[in-house]
């Protein structure tokens, strides 16, 4: 399971996909509208019903013209992007095998790792040893197209909450830590080419040609330490004798066989035994998953800590209508009755009970950590890690170093999911079911760190981790 996309559902498929039909998605659009307008809790958080209806009508008109499966997938992704929800998209992992073979697996990827610094694309790794490519290399053009144009073209397709574009930009990075990288999917669909090589314009070097790679090759270049099925997925290292660095690349641990709670217990016992006086929790590459952060907080508090007192959880339905249920795939059929017993708010929402997910407070547990704590943040933190950073900031449990988080202070959608399988096109789109809403007005923004540190081009070229270095220096 991918470290960010912890919402994968069962691998059910719609009836034989008709994506050879050039107007198949158009036939699916009325069903998709009914499902989203009936069930999606955040559909109108960042848009009006009128704007959503117009977007759907415009798409319906566009889909009357023939479109291949790639164009239909892009059209669906663009519509999902209008919802501005970090958990609403045509999930790469949940597409049928046939569509994955056509859209996601081919040899159409850049053969190196990269990050974006604003409109600048910078190489961070060359695991395949491609000639002419080195860490810190700046890519100016791909096949003659300026990378700034590529970035602008891709942004409307990418899932993120509200107008927090930092999250969208972070998802365009290719670091080999996702089993399927967002840039790898959208770029070749937006700028298709049948040539087996990319022609790159490189700062100070001119033009360089590089071979394209496929999904299997990309996955073989994933750095060690990003396999959540291994018990050493999380690491605890000592950068100084009394300063521990706990690195957690992900919390998507639903199907793992190792005991992550026992692993965390052992780490805190080790810190206690070694007399740690500083702890750095590095979750910069971690979007979320299970609420593992609650277990960390439990070791930082002496009295019970109430959860989400400033937010409430809402759904749009009591039970799913029978006519749309056949198109909703999930791992837990009880989601079809999610709103039973919820309080009717009278405005199309039902408020869930405070303890619906089984945790209303975080209870202290030992061994307690009494030293100073720093959490390293980035725009990847947009789900459970966003909530974790919100809690530690609000209750003064840690200082946060790094960049602005993903997610959004206006609330996010998630918690439970349906995977909508469209019968005509065979495409899938994720549908989060629980919306969190603040009880008082909040900004359309992520969470700011206490200490903002952003790597420079020089840092990337030299491999220097400026954020971690600053945290260690301040704790020393």
N, C-alpha and C positions, 0 to 999 in steps of 0.2 A: 504494500500500500504506500502511496506517495506521502512524503512528509507533510505536504500542505493539503492535499486534496483528500482529507480523511473521510470525506463523505461518500466514498464509493458505495454503490448499492450492489444488489445481487446482479448476476450477469444475465438476467432475463433479456429477451429480445422481442421486438415487435414482430408481427407477421412479416413474411418475406418482404424486405425493404424494396420500395419501388423507386430507388434513387436514380435508376436509369430513366425514369419519367422526368422530363425537364420541368414539370410544374408540380411535382409531388408535395413540396413544402407548402405551396399555396393551398392545397387541399387540406393540409394539417392545421392551417392557421386558425380557423374557427374553434377547433378543439383546444388548441393551445391557449387562445384567449379565454375561453370558458374556464379552463383549469386555473390559470394564473389569476383571473379576476375573482375566482371563488376562494382560492386557497392561499395565495401569496400574501404574507403579512406586511411586507415592505414595498408592495408594488407602487404605492403612491407616496412613499416617504420623500422622494426627491422629484416627483413629477405629478401632474394633475391627471385625473381620469381622462380629461379631454385630450391632453398631450399624448397619453398612452394610446387612446383610440385612434388618433391621427397617425401615429407611428405604425400601428397595425394596418390601417387602411392604405397608407403609402406602400407598405411592404406587400400587401395583397395585390396592389396595382402592379408593382415591379415584378412580382412572381407570375404574372400572366404571360410574361415573356419567357422563353426557354432559358433554363439555367442548369449547368451541370452540378454534380454533387458538391464540388468545392464551392461554387457560388452560392448554393443553397445553405451550406454550412456557414459561410461568412455572413449571409443574410440573417440567419438565426442568431449568430453570435452578436451581430450589430444590434439586433432587437433586444437581446439579453443585456447588452451593455447600457441600454437606455434606462434600465431599472436601477443601475448604480448600486448593485448589491454584490458583496464579495463572495457570496455563495450561489449566485445565479449565473450559470453559463452552460454552454454545450460541452459538457465535461469530456475531456479527451479520453479518460479512462473508461467511461461508460458507453462509448460508441460500440456498435456491433463490430465483429471481427472483419466483416467485409468493408465497412467504412474505414476502419483503422488501417487496413491494408492500402486503401486508396489515398487516404488523406494524411495519415500520421506516421506510417512506417517507411515510406520511400526514402531514397538517398537524395535529400534536398536540404541538408543541414550544413552550416559552417563547421569546419573540423577543429574548432578551438573553443575555449571558454572566454566569456566577455562580460563586462559591466558597462553601464551607462553613467556618465557624468554629465547630467543635463542632456544636451544634444550630441555629446561626444561618445563614441563607441571605443572602448579600450580593451585590449586582450589581457586576460588575467591568467591564462594557462594554455599550454600547447601539449596536451598529453600524448598526442599522436606524433609529435616531432615533425610537424609540417615545416618545410623549408621556407625561410623568409618571414616567419612569424615568431615573435618573442613577447614575453610578458612586458606590458607597458606600451606595446605597439598601438597606435591610434589608427583605426579604420575610418577613412573619409567617405568612401563610396563602395557600393556593392553592385556589380554589373552596371556601372555608370550612374546609379541612383544615389544621391546624397543620403547619408545615414540619418540626418535630421528629418528628411522627408519620410523615410521608413518609420521612424519613431512616431511622427505625427499621424501617419496612416494607421498605425497599430493601436494607438491609445483608445479609440472608441470601442474596440472589440474586447478590451481586457476587463476582467471582473475586479471590482473594488467598491468600497462603501462610500457613497456620496461623491464629493468632488475632491477626495484625497488622492490626487494623481501620483503622489509619491509611491503608493502601493502599486499602481499600474506600471510605473517605471521600474520598480523592483522586480516585477514579474517578467519584465523583458530581459533581465540579466540571464545569462546562461553560465551556470557554475557547476553543472554536472551533479547537482544534488537533488534534482527532481527526475523521476523516471521518464517523464515526458515534460520537456521544457516549453513554456508558453511561446517564446520567440520561435522555436523550431517548428511549431505548428502554424502560426499565423503568417510568418514572413513568406514562406514559399506559396501560400495560397493568395496572398496579396500581390506578390511579384513572381508569378510562375515563369519557369524556364526549363526547357528540356535539355539544356547543355549539362554535361557531366562535371563541369568546373564552374567556380565563381571567379570573376575577375575583380580583384579588390584594389581600390585606391588607398595607398598607405602614406601617412604623413612622412615626408622626408625620404620616401623610398620609390615613389611612382607606383606602377601597377604590378601586382603579383597574382598569379593564378593558383588556386587551391582546389583540390578534389572535394566533391561533396560526399557526405557520409550519411548512412541511414540510421534509423532508431537503434538498432541492435548495436551498432558501433558506438553511438553516443553513450548508451548504457554501460558499455564495457569501460568507458573512460571515467565513470563515476569515481570520485575520490574515496579512499577507505574511510570508514566512520559514518557513512550515510545509509547503512542497511539496518532498518529498524527491527529486523528479525533477530539480530545478534544481541547478546546480553551486554556487550561492551559498547552499545550504541551511544550511551552517555558516558562521558569521561570525567574524571577528577584528577587534575594535575596541580602541581605545586610550583608556581613560578617564582616564589620566594618562600623561605621556610615557614612563614606563618600566614601566607595568602594562598587560598585555594581557588582554582578556577573550575567551575562546574559547567561543562559544555553540553547543551541539550539540543541537537539538531532538529528534533521533532518530538511531538507528543501524540502522534497518530499511532497508538499502541493497542488498537481494538483487537487485533488478531494475533498478537505476539504471544509466544509461549513462555518467555522469561518474566519473572515477577518484578515489575518496575518499582513497586513500593518497597520490596525488600532491597532492591538495588539502591534506592534512595536512602533507606535506613542505614545501610552499610556505609554510604558516603558520609552521612552526618556523624555516624559513630567514629569514622576515621578522622574527621575534622575535630571532634571532641578529644580524641586520644592524642592528636598531634598539637593541640592547643592553638588552633587557627584563630586569628583575630581579625581576618579579613576574608570575605567570600565574594567572588565575582560569578554571577550567573549569566552565562552567555547564551542567549536565545535569539541571536540576530538572524539565523537562518530558519527559524521555527515559526510557522504560521499558527499552529495550534493542534487541536485534537482533544484528547482526554484532559480534564482539569488537573494535570499534574502539579500546577502551580499552587493548588490548595495544600498539597503535602509539604511544599517548601515553606509556605506561610505558616503552617502549623508549628514549625520549628523556630519561628521568629516572634511568636506572640506568647503572652502569659495568661490572657483571658480570651474567651470565645469572641470571634470576629464575625458579625452579621454580614451576609452577602447581599449585594444588589439592593440595598435599601433605597437607593436613588433611582432605581429602574424597576419597571414591571414587564412581565412577559405576556404577550398576547398572541392569539391565533384568530383566524378568520372563519372558523367552522367548528361545529360540534362533531359531526361525522361527515365523511366524504360522500358526495352524491353517488348513487349506484351507477349512473351512466358513465362516469369518468374513472371509476375505480379500476377497470381493466387496463388502463394506460399508465397506472401508477405503480412503479416497482419500488420496493424498499426491503430493508432487512428486518423490520419489526412491524408486523401487521397491526399492532395496537395504535400505530400512528393514525390509522383511519378513524379512530375514536378519540383523538387527542383533546378535543374540546368538550367532551362529556364532563359535566360537573363544574366547568369553568363559569365564571361570572359574566353574564351578558352586560356589556357596557352600553348597549343601545346604539352604537355607531358603526355596526358591522364587525366589531371586535369582541372577543371573549377573553377575559383575564384569567390566566392560569393561577393555580394556587402557588403560594410562595415556596412550598416544599415539593413541587411537582417532580423535580429531578432528584429528590432525595437528600439534598444538602441545603440547609438554610443558614448554617453557621459553620465556620471553620473552628474546630476544637484544638487547643494546644496539645502537642505531643512531643515527646523527647527523643533524643537529646536536643535541648534548646541550643540555638546558636546565638551567642551574646555579642559577637563582634560586629564590625561594620559590614554592610552588604551593598554591593553595586550590581545593578542589572544592566546588561548591554542590550540596547534596543535598535531596531531598524524598521523600515517600512514593511517588512515581511510580517511583523506582529499585528495580526488583524482579526484573530478569533480568540481562542483560549489564552494565547499569550498577550493579546491586547487587554483582556480582562485581568490577567495577572498583573500587568504593569499598572493598570488603573488602580487596583487594590493596594499595591505596595506604595504607590505615590500618595494615594488618598490618606493612608494610615501611617505614613512616614516610616515604613519598614525598610526602605532601601532608597538609594539615590540611583537615578537612571542616566546612563551615559550612551551617547551614540546619536542616532537620527530620529526624526519624528516617526511615530508608529504608523502602520496601516490602520484599518478599522475606522471607526468614526464615533465621536462622542454623542452623536444623535441616536446611537444604538445600531445594532447589527441584526441580521436575520440568520438563524441557524438552529442548532439544538436537535432537530429532527428533520428528515428529508424524504421527499419522494423523488424518484427518477422518472421523469415523464418520457415515455417512449412513443414517439409519433408514428402512427401506423402506415402512413403513405410514403413518407420520406425515409423512414427507418432511423431518423436522427433522435438523439436523446438530449434533454436539457434538465439540469438540476433545479429542484424546487425546495427551498428551505421553508419550514412550516412555523417556526416560532420567531416572533419579532420581539426584541427588547426595546423598550421606549423609555426615555428619561421622564421623570416626573416634573422636571423644570426645564426650561429652554437650555439647549446646549449648542455649541458651535458645530458647524459642518467641517470637522477637522479631526485629525488623529491626536495623539498625546505627545506633547513636547518633552524631550529629555531635560533633566536638570543641568546636564553638561553636554552641549552640542559638539560633537566631533565628527567631521566628515573626511574620509580619506582623500588625498590629492592624487593627481596623476603620478607624481613622483613616488608616493607611498605604494601605489599599485605596481609600478615598475620595479621597485626594490623588494616588494613582498612584505613591507612593514605594516603591522596592524596598529594603526595610530589610536584607535579606540581602546583596545586592550592595554596598550602601553600607558595611556593617560590614566586609566582606572588603577592599574598597578602602582603607578607613581603616586597617586593621591591616597592610596591605602597604606603605602609603605611608611 
